[in-house]
């Protein structure tokens, strides 16, 4: 069975699932909690899983029999791509040319081997069947709610450029597969590890929004037939602020932090 296509309904075995797709506690794991933080756009996402109260699932992850998962889904193209990681902080990368808006990311935990799941913390009905239940490879043990790509965030695309010096970065427009102009930020390979750092992403957003007034494709005076979809989306997101066609009133730093926010200092940094 393909892990990328596995669903609880397709599996032959029954198992308790930590279902966090709704507002109510999971019936199978009444005392467990699962939440996730998802950030990104295009083909580059970062996913941070948080789980407690389901020791049986945690034990399978620690043993390598299950992994944290993030699946990209595009209903328009039927594209699906699954990333797996044994650590709660993970990256999801896929070929953006295979998708069309909207793109969803579905987080959770997937069994990667046939194994036995402890039901010590599961609902009473599962404990009555025994202390363990068999799990098949490919089963989703945790399901989080699908996260839709933020269209404003998808304005930016990062690309590695071997022609840049290690300390350089460049920016310019490009047209995506739907004919909308987006912004391409090129960075050298030496800077790639920083793509997971919130401060670096915030800096990139400030750079991108400072660039907007000089980019014809983001001219807010264009008629409806030629206006840029992403320009219109940003205009809505930044309602109440002076925009990039307002000359000296345009504040790209404030706009960037309105969209993304600045990471707060770590507690030990605040004390110094």
N, C-alpha and C positions, 0 to 999 in steps of 0.2 A: 504494500500500500504506500502510495506517495505521501510523504509528510505534508507537502504543500496543499494537497487536495483532501486531506483527512478531515472529517467532521465527526462529532459525537454520533450523529444519526447513521453514519456509514459503518461505524464499528460494530462488531458482533457482540462484544462484551459490554456489560453495564458497569458504570463506575460513578462515584460521586464527583461532581464537577463544581468547582468554585466559580459560580456565575456572577460576575460583577457588571453585567450589561445593563442592569436596571437600578432603580433606587432602593429596592428592598434587599435585605440580607439574603445570602445564598441559602436555599433550603437544605442543600447537601452539607454545607459547612457553616452552620449558624453562628459560630463564634469567630469565624475567620474574616479577615479584611484583605482586600486587594485593590490597589489603585495604581495608576500609571501616569507618568508625565511624558508627553510626546511633543517634540519640536522638530521642525524641518519643513522642507518643501521640495518640489521636484523629485529627484531620485535620491535625495540625501536626508535621512532622518536620524534623530537620536531618541532612544526610548529608555526610560527609567522605570523599572518595575518596583513596587512596594507590596510585600505580602507578609501576613502574620496569621497565626492561629490555625494553620494547616500544616502541622509538622510532617505528616505523611508525604505531602507533595514536596516540601522542603528537603526531606531526606532523599527522595528520588533525584532531585536536582544535584544534591551534593554527591550522590553516588554515580552521576553521569547517565542515569536512566531516563531523565527528563531534562528539558532545557527551557529557559525563557524564550519566548517567540514573539515575532512581529511579522505580520503578513500584510503586504501591500496588495490592494485590490482596486481594479479599475473596471467599473461596470460597463463603460462604453466600449472598451476593447477586449473585455474578458481576461485581461492580464492579471496574473497572480504571482507573487514572489514571496517566499518565506525565508526569514533569517532566524537563526537559532544561536543561543549563547548561554553558557553556564553561569554568567555573571548578570546581575540585575540591570547594569548599565550596558546598553548595546547599541550598535549602529545598524541601520537598514539602508542598503544602497541597491539601486536597480536602474535599468536603462529607461530613462524618462521618455525616449522616443516611442516606447511601447505603450504609452498611456495617453489619455485625454482627460481633461477635467470632467468630473471630480475624481480625485484619488483618495482612498481611505486606507488607514492603517489599523489593523486589528491586532491587539496585544493579548498575551496570555502565556500559558505554559503547555508544552506538548511532550508526550512520552516519545523517546527516541529508541526505546528498546522494550521488548516484552518484559514485564516485571510484576511485582506485587506491591500494592499500595496499602499502607497502614490506615485503618479507619478509626483510630483511637480518638481523634478529634472531630470525626464526621458525625452526621445526624444519627440518632438512635437506630433508625431503620437499617443503616449500613453496618452498625456495630452488631446487630442481631445476626447478620449473615456470616460473621466471623471477624477476626482481628485484622484480616487483610482481604483485599479483592484483587483478582488478576487484571492486569492492564495490558492492552495491546499497543504495540508500536504505532504511532501516528495519532493516538487519541489526544484530544485537547482536555487537559485536566483543569485549566483555568481559562476563563473567557472574559476579556475586558471589552468595554464598549468601543465600537469603531470610531476613530478620530478622522474627521474630514480635513483635508489640506486647507489651510488658510490661504485664500486667493491672494491676499496682500503679501503674505510671506513668500508665495511662489514667484514673486517678481524677480527674485535674485537666483542666479545659478552660479555655483563655484566650479572652476575648472583648473586643473593643474596645467601649467605652461612651463615647459623645460627651457624656454627662451628667456625667462626672467631670472634676475639675480636673486639670491636667497633672501634679500631684504626688501624686494620690490613687490608691488601689487598693481594691477591695472584694471580699468573698468571701461565698458563700452556697451552699446545696444546690440541686440540680436533679435531676430524674428522667430517665434516658436512655430510648432506645426499647425497651430490654429490661426496664424497670421497676426498674432499680438506681439508687440515689441516688449521685450523684457531686458533685464540688465545682466550682463555676464561679467563676473569678477574673476580675474585670472590671478592665480597665486603660484609661486614656485613649489616644487615638491617638498622643500625643507619646511614650508609652513603648513603642510597638510595636517600634522597632529593638532594644530590649533583650531581646526574646524569644530572640534568638540568643546571649545571654550566659549562660554557665554560672552565674555568681554570682547573676544575677537569678533564674534558675530555682530555684537552691538557696534563695534568700530566699522565693520563692513557696511552695516545699514546706514550709519552716518555718512560714509563716503558715497553710497549710492544715492541717498536723498539730496546730498549737496550737488550731485551731478545732474539731477533732473532738470533744472532750469535751462541747461545748455543742450538738452536732447529734444529735437523737434517732435519726436513721436509722443512726447508727454505734454504737448502744447494743449492747455485746457481750453483754448479758444477755437479748437478744431470743431467742424460740424459733426453731427452724430454719425455720418457715414464713414468718417475717417478717424474718429476718436479711438484712443487706445483703451482696451478693456481694463488693463491694470491701472491706468491713470484714473479712470472712473472709480475703480475699487478703492484706490488710495484716497481719493477725494472724499468718499463716504467714511473711510476709517479715520480721517483727520478732520472730521466736521468740527467747526468751531475754531479752528486754527487758521492763521494766514498760510496760504499755500504757495507753491513754488513759482507761481506767476505774479506774486505780490512783491517782487523786488526785495528791498532791504528788510521787509517784514518777515520773510521766509526764514524759519529757524530749523535747519535740517537736524540738528542735534536733538532738539525737543521732539520733533516729529519722529525720529528714529526711536527714541525712548518711549514715546507714546505707543508705538507699534510693538516694540520688543521688550522694553524695560531694561534698566541697568541691573546687573547682578549685585546683590547686597554684599558688603564685606563679610568675610568669615568672622565669627565671634572673637577669635584671638586678634584679628586685625583691628577690630573696633576698640579693643581695650588698650592698644598701644598708642 
